[in-house]
Amino acid sequence: MPLSQSALPSIVPDWDVPFDTLTAFANGQTLTATGYVNAVQAQVDMGGGRWIGKLNIDISAMDLSSNDETYRLFLLGSNDVAFANGNVEILNVQDFAAVTAGRLVPTIVPASDAVPSPRKSASRFTIPVTNQRGIYVFRYLQLYAVLGGTTPSITLAAWLAGDLSA
């Protein structure tokens, strides 16, 4: 018998994910159009081996006023330092939207009390990630944002934190 009526798993304590400028894409960057999240550095060099950790997104402001804004954050990997066409893989995606219909998969809608809401100030999302996709290990990582809607604007910090338990 479940302890609660919620279909979502229980809420676990926050991860220890200190901000590190060596693995940070941004710290308070505001985006109003599609582009790279790169106010601190354009890419993070993970070295030659497999890496397991967390992508941390700390949202301090997000415009949802027109009710049609969408925000999609793509963690990209490449072994080409220039991230040239054909040499990039999507490693992870996190999306936010003003309404559930704007989500990539609109049928997955967590209960409002189950996860931090992007409508609240300083909402942090910690997403497990790796630089490995199938048999490929990617050395360089970048974060790319695709924004849509009438007045999209998002202010965020984004960084990677290694997984000490891996």
N, C-alpha and C positions, 0 to 999 in steps of 0.2 A: 504494500500500500504506500503510495507516495506521501511525502510529508506536506506537500502543498498541491494546490489545484493547477499550478503552472505547468505547461508542457515544456518549458525551458529548464535547463539544468540549474542547479543552485548557484548563487553568486559566490565566487571564491575571493579571498583577499587579493588586494593589488599586488602586482609583481614589483620587485625592487629593480627599477629601470632608471638609474640616474642619468641626467642629461650630460652628454659628452660631446664637445665641439668637434672631436676627431671623427665622430660617426653621425654628425648632425647635417641634415639637409637645410633646415630653417629653424629660426628662433624668433617668432613674431612676424613672419612674412605674411603680407596681405596679397592675395591673388584676386583679380577681378575678371580674368580671362584664362583660357586654357594655356598651360605652360609648365615648365619645370619648377619644382619646389627646390630652390637652390640659393637662398639668401646667405647661407653659411658656406656650403660647398656644393658644387654641381654633382659630384659623385663620391662614393665611398669605395676605397680600394680594400677589398676583403682579403687580399693575399691569394695564394695559390690553392688553398685547401677548402674543404667543405666547412661552412659556418652555419650554426643554428642559433637563433636568437629571437628578438622581438622588434617589430616595427612599432614605434610609439608615435601617436598623433595626438597632440594636445591642442584642442580647438578653443580659442579665446573669443572668437566672433564668427558668426555665420549668418548671412542674410537669407531669410526664408519668407520675406514679406510679401512677395508676389505669388507665393504658393506654387510656383513652378520651377524653382531653382533645384539644380542637381549638382552634386560634387562627387567625382570619382577619382580616387587616388590609386595610381598604379605603381607598384614597386617593380622596376625593370632591372634585368641582369644582362651583362654582356662580357665577353672576353676581349672585345675591341674597345680600347680606351675612348675612341671617337663615337661609339654607339652608332655605327654606320647602318644603313638599311640592310635588313636581312641578318643582322648580327645581334638582335635583341630578343629577349624572351620576357614575357610577363610572369613574374614570380608570385604576385599577390595583388588583390584588388580589394579596396574598401570603399563603399559608396554611402552617401548621405543624400537625402532629398527632403523637400518641403512636405511632400505627401508620399504615401507608400507606392503610388503608381509610378513615381520617378525612380524607384530603386531598380537595380539590375534584375533582381528576382522579387517582384512585388508581393509574392505569396509568403515570404519570410518576413514577418513583422513581429519583433520582440515586444512583449508587453512593456508599457511605458515605465513600469517600476522595476524591470528586470535589468536594464542596462542604462548607463548614463545617456541622457538625451542631448543631441547636438543643439537643442534650443537653450540649454543651460550654459552659463559662462564657464569656461575652462573645463570642458569635458575631455577626458583622456581615454584613448582607446589603445590597448596594447594587443598586438596581433602577432602570434607565433609565425615566424618565417624562416626560410633557409635559402642559401644561394645555390641550391641544387635543384635541378628539374630533370627528372629521369636520370640518364647517365651523364648529364652535363653539369659541371660545376662552373659558376660564373664568378669572375674575379671582381668586376665593377658593378656597383648598384647605383641606380638613380631613382628619384621619385617624380612622377609626372602626374599633373592634375588636369582633368577634363571637366570644365565648368559649363553649365547650361542654364537656360532660363532667362527671365526678364532682367533681374538685377543681381547676378551672382557676385558674392564677395565673401571670402573666407580668410581669417587670420589664424595662423597655426604655427606650432613648433613641431618638428618631425625629426626623429633620430632613431638610430639602431642601438640596441643593447644586447650584448652577448648573453647566451643562456649558460649560466654557471653549472646547471645540472646535467648538461649534455655531454 
